Amino acid sequence: MANGQLLLMAKGSSYRGRLAPSPTGYLHLGHARTFWIAWQRARAAGGKLIFRNEDLDYQRCKPEFVKAMYEDLRWLGLDWDEGLDLNGVSHGDFGPYSQSERRSFYLDAWRKLRDSGLIYPCTCSRKDLERALSAPHEEPQNTNDCGPQPPPAAIDDELPYPGTCREKIGTAKDYDSPAGVSWRFKVPDGETISFDDGYSGQQQFVAGRDFADFLLWRRDDIPAYQLAVVVDDAAMQITEVVRGADLLKSTARQLLLIRALVYSMPAYFHCPLLRDKRNIRLAKRHDALSLQTLRDRGVKAEELRKKFAEEMEGDKGLKLL
């Protein structure tokens, strides 16, 4: 690994993509385009598409959203080869396909990272982090003391972490369970994480400057997104991850986990984000652009698919395999 740079290459194998919605709200137009692109790329490659229900957030995931995401994806004309069907029954060899049923997989990964000395318990609350960020500093505040700290919005909605509990890394071995505290992955400060994105091309992020020690397990005893998706993509043998461009920086975090857990790296394709008339990226709070609302207004699925296809033809980056 020359010059402290991490450059991972995807390993060739039969194509396996995935649709991985989270039932924390109704799917919107941006989700539809991303999932349609994932479906198109899997079909163009002659590969398999896996459906995974990312329902770890028990406080926000609702049965009505689970039902709606199935209906929306089927209405859009998407199908899949493996995973959950419309009745929530698993089909395939890599289940269960709901994250809420995969706790044992995440615990195994947590133990491996604990035993490797790469994670530590953290007792900082969100309010603690907000206070640390708002406190006056004589010098520019750093993320892990390595380079200037970007604003919270630039870090994929994860607050920058000042390293308050880093010194506790030696106590991790004393924990038999992750419950009761948060857990963070200690990033290798100053190391450049590089990968080639199928849409945006070469990407580079510097650990400790562009992102800090990140959350791996929540204090309410739920695995964090970064750990869960890495474990599941590896276990389900996903070869390409298609998702939104807001997760480019998360990919750098996840590559560190992939290396630590000795997993094969998938390829990545981060789709450009859709924005509303005010240039604000779409979120699940945009009810006016939810697929449910568009259907009620009489919008046809074939109209959306045609629009997405035209966008792909007009954008060299939005190409099929």
N, C-alpha and C positions, 0 to 999 in steps of 0.2 A: 504494500500500500504506500505509494510514493507520496512524499510531501504531506503526510497526514490526511490524504484525501480518500474518502470512501466512494468508490465507483463500482456499483453492482450491475451485473448484466442479467437479463432475464434468460432463463433456460428454456430451450425449445421443447415443446411437447404438444399433444393434441389440444386444440383450443377449448378452454372452459371459461366462460364469462359468467357474470351474475347480475341479477336484479336484487337490490337489497334495500327496500324501502323501510322507513321507520314509522310506525303508526302513531305518531304524536300530533297529527293534524291531517287535513285533506291534502292530497297531492295537487300541485299546481302545474302551470304550463311548463315551467322550467324542469320539474321532475319528469314530465311527459317527454320532453325532448331528449333529456339525458338517457332515460330508459329506452326510448325508441332507438337512439344511437347504439346503445349497448346491445339491443336485440338485433339491429342491422349488422353489427360487426360480428356477432356470433353466427348469424345465418350466412353471411358472406364467407366466413372462414370454414363453414361446414362443421362447426363445433357444437358444443352443448351450452345451454343457458340454464343457470341454476337460480331458483327463487329462494331467498333467505329473508325471514322476518326479523328485523333488528328491533326487538321489543324489550330491550333491557331497562329502559326508563319507565319503571312501573308507575310513577306519579303522572306521567304525561301520556302514556300509551292507553288508548281506549278501545273497547270492542267495536264501537261504531267506525273507528278509523281503520281497524283491521279489515272489516267488511268492505269499507269503501275502497281501500287500496286494491283489493282483488277485483272489484267491479270496475274501477277506473282503468286498470291495466288491460283487462279483458275487453272493455269497451274500445280502448285504443287499438286493439287488434294484436296485442302481444301474447305470445305463448311461451312456455318454457318446458324444458325436458326433464327437470329434476327439482325436487324441493316440495314445497307445500302446494296442495291443490286448493280449489275454492272452498273446500270444507275443512281446511286446516290439517289435512292428512299428509304425512310425509311420504315421498316416493323417491327412492334412490339409496345409494350405499354410503352416503356421507352425513346422514342425519345425526341428531335431530336438526331441523332446519329453522327452528325458532331460537334466538339467542337466549331467551329466558330458560330454556331447557338444556343449555350447554355449560353450566357452571363448572362441571368437573374439568372441562377442557381449559377453562381460564385459570382454575386453581393450579393445575399442573404447570402451566406457563408461569404463574406467579412464583411457585416454589423454585422453578429452575432459575428465574431471575434473582430471587432472594439468595439462593445458594451460590450464584455467580458474583454476588456482591455489587449488583448493578442498580438496585432499588433501595429506597429508604422510607421509613414511616414519616409522615408529615402531619402535624397537628394544627397547621395554619388554616384558618377559616377564610372564606371569600372576603369577609369584612377586614380581616388582617391584611390580606393582599391589597385591598383597596386603600386602606390606611397607609400602607408602605409606599404605594404608588403616588399618593397625594401629599406625602410628607415632603417638606422642603429639603433640598440637597445642595451642598456647596458646589458639587461637581455633577455632571449629567449622570443620572441613574443608569446602572448597567443591568443587563440580564445575565445572571451568573457571573457578574464582574468581567464580562468579555464583550466589549464593544458597546455602542450606543443602543439604547432600548427603544424599539418601535412602540407605537401606541397600541393599546389592547385590541382595537379593531383589526389590526394588521396581523394578529396572531390567531386567526381562525376562532375567534371568540374565547380563547383561553387566556386568562390574565397572565401577564408576565410574572415569573416567580423569582424573587430576590435571593433564593438559596438559604432561607432562614433555618431550615431543618437539615441541611446537607450533612452537618456534622454527625447526624444520627445514623449514618449509613452503616456504621459498625454494629449497631444494635439490631439490624434487620434479622440476623440469624436467631435472635431470641424469640421471634414470633412464629407460632405454629399456624396462625391464620391471619389473613389480611384484615379481618373485621376490627372495627373500633377506631381506626385512624385512616387517613388517606395515605396513598403510596405514590411515590414519584420515581421516575427513571432519571438517573444521573447522566446527563449528556456529556460527551467528551468535548469540553470547551475548546474552541478554535479549530475543530475538525470540519472540513468541507464535505458536505453530503451532496453527491452528484447523481443525477439519473436523467435518462432521456425520455421525455414525455411524448406520446404519440401525436398529440396536438400541438403543444407549445415548444417542443424541441428540448434542447439541453437546459437543465435546471440545476442551480447550485444554491445551497443554504449553508450557513456557517453555524454550527452548534454553539450555543452560549451567546451568540450575537443576534441571530435571526429568530431563535426560539430558545427557551430555557428548559430546565428540568420540568418534565411534563407529567400530568396526572395519569396514573396507571390503574389505580383502584380508588374508588370513592369511599368516603368515611361511612356512608350508609350501606357498605358491603356490596357494592355493585361494581363490576369491572368497568373501567372507562372505555370510551369508544376506541382509542388508539390500540389498546390491547386486544379487545374483542374482535375487531375486524382483521387484525393480523393473524390471530389464532385461527379464526374461521376460514379466512382465505387460504391459509396453508392446509388446514385439515380437509377442506373441500377441493383442494388441488386447482384453485383458480389460477389461470394463466394470464388473464388480462383484467385489470380493474378499470372500469369506465365510470367516471363520476364527475362532479362539478369542479371548476377551477378554484373554488374557494378552499379546496382541500390539497392544493399543491404543497403547501408548507407542512401539512400533516403527513404527506408522503415521506418527507425527510425524517420526521420523527419515527414513522413506521419502519423505515429502512434500518434504523438503529435497532429496533426490536427484532426485525427479521434476522439481522446479523447475530444478535445476542442469543436468539432461540434456534439458530442454525436452520432456518427455513430457506426454501427456494424463493427467489424473488419473482413476482409476476411482472408483466408489462403494465404500463399505466397510460391512460388516455383521459385527460382532464378536459371536459367540454367547457366552452365559454358560457358565462352565466347570462341568463335572460334578465332584463331590467324593465321596470315600469316606465311610464312617461316622465317621471321625475328622476330617472336614472338610478333608482334604488333597486338593488337586486331583489328578485322575487323570494318571498319566504312564505311559510304556511299561514302567516297572518293575512296574506293577500287573498282574501276570500273571493274577491271579484274575478280573480284569474285561476281559481281552483277548478279542477276538472269537473267536479260536481256542478258548480255554477255554470260553466260553459255548456255542459250537457243540458242543463235546465233551460238555457237560452236557445237551444236548438242547434248548437254547433255540432257538426258531424266529425266523427273520428277521421274519416278520409280527408277532410279539409286540413286537419292538423298534420296528418302524415304527409300530405302533399307539400305543405308549408315547410316541414322539417326537411324533406327531400330537396326542395329548392334551395334551402339554406346550405345544405351539404354540398350541392353542386356549385354554389356560388362562393364557397369558402374552401380553399385548398386544404385547410387543416381538418375540416369535418369530412374526412374521406372514409370510405370503406377500406377493408384490408386489401 
